Amino acid sequence: MKVAEQIREKIKSIPESEPFGYADLGIKQTDFVTAAKAIERLQKKGVIKKVSKGLFYKPEISVFGAMPPDYNCILQNYLYENGKRTGYITGYVLYNQLSLTTQMAFTTTIATNRSRKKINVSWLKTKCVKTYVKVTEENYPLLGILDALKDIKSIPDSSPSNALKILIPKIKVFEKKDIENLIKYALQYPPRVRALLGAIVEYISPKEFNFISLKESLNPTSIYKLSIKSEILPTIENWNIK
């Protein structure tokens, strides 16, 4: 079967509005040039439409014309690869979901293990940032908490102290293993995150958790100016947080 025919047959089996890339078409790397030309011809005929570089969809045709792609499926394409999670939504969208801000974001930030192009189609706009830790289905909620600690001074419509009023209770109800993993993952984050998490863990349960690794990873002379009130987090002085 010729490459162009193979592509047409494969596209027939793909649901309308669902995004797909070259990998979904089963194209050999040696056939990419031929495949690109075949896909370009299908675009000109209106059989498929382009979402972003290397990403396409088969439009559903209604009485109003071609429908847009399924945006949730597009996001899933950025969050998973071969059924395994490789990314998660972070930034202002996540902080809104965590109730840290009431403001909505115009751009969805995706933290991912992979190098991905940004999306800019209709209302869906994304940008990708590199993760500090390899993303899995089990750890991505914890990485989101660490991202919030990292950005605690820049969360819109909030303050570091107000954000901690929300984050500390969330961390407090985590399972012991989750907090231990938070400590482990935080070692890959900037020093201010390690210091802030150390202060939180010491405040929550100073005898239950071993946060020595966080303390030893920090420069003892460094000061972290995060504008946090001591009545919100009494342990900040132990971590040089102002």
Buried (B, 14 or more C-beta within 10 A) or exposed (E): EEBBEBBBEBBEEBEEBBBBBBEBBEBEEEBEEBBBEBBEBBEEEEBBBBBBEBBBBBBBEEEEEBEBBBBEBBBBBBBEBEEEBBBBBBBBBBBBEBEBBEEEBEBBBBBBBEEBEBBEBEEBEBBBEEBBBEBEEEBBEBBBBBBBBBBBBEBEEBBBBBBBBBBBEEBEEBEEEBBBBBBBBBBBBBBBBBBBBBBBBBBBEEEEBEBEEBBEBBEEEEEBEBEBBEEBBEBBEBBBBE
